[in-house]
Amino acid sequence: MSPQLEAVLKQAQGLSTSEQLQLIERLTGQVSTQSETARLPKRKATEFYGVAPNLLSGMDAQVWVSQLRDEWDERESLLRRQS
């Protein structure tokens, strides 16, 4: 924990419960208005080339999606029969 944060926490201990709750509200508001994506660097799609080689083992993506959906449907029907 940084010395600055420790100092702020020490000061917050001197506040009333109502003031501490107001502080929490204000800090939460500040953090929630900051965009998470604004802090993250933007990436180009080309940076991900080769990240997951052989993911589909040469299989066509649509065939893979269709097989996956069939597996989900099969599992769902098995779960319904068990209920």
N, C-alpha and C positions, 0 to 999 in steps of 0.2 A: 504494500500500500504506500502510495506516495505521501511525503510529508504534507503536501498541500491538502490532500484528501483527509488525512488524520486531523489537521487543524480545523477543517470544515466540520468534521464529525464531532470534534470536541466542542466547537461553538454550538452545534445543533443540540448537544446534550443540555445546554443552558436554556434552551427554548422550552416553552410550555408545550404540552401535548398538542394543543390546538395549533400552535405555531409550527410544530414539527410536521403535522399533517398538511398544513398549507405549503410548507417547504417541499414535501413529497409531491404534492399536486403540481407545483410549479416545475419541479425537475422532470416529472413524468411528462408534462406538457411540452417542455423543451425537447426532450429526447424523442417523443412521438412525432413532433413536427419535422424533425430532421429525417431526410430520406436515406434509407439504408443504401439504396442503389447509387445515390449521389456520392457516397464515400467509397464505393467499390469501383475499381478500374474497369472500364469497358473492354470487352474482349472481342477479337475478330474470330469469326467462325473458322478461319484457316489455322488458327492456333491449336485447334483441337484435332487436326488431322493426325491420324495414327494413334490417338489416345487409347482406343479400344480395338486394336487390330484383331481380326478374326472373330469378332463378336458374333456374327451370324454364320460363320464358317462357310462363306460363299453363298449362303441361302438368300434368295430374294426377300427383301424386307417385307413385302406384302404377304408372302407365303408364311413368313415367321409370325407376323401379327395374326394371321388367320389361325394358325396352329395354336398360338397362345390363347386366343379367344375360345377356341374349341376346348382347350384344357380347362379354362375357367368355367365354361358352361357345364362340362362334365363334373367338375368339383361341386358346383352349385346344385346340380341335380342329385348328386350323392348326399349332400348335406340336407336337402329337402326330404329325401327318402328316410334319412335317419331321424328327422324331427317328428 
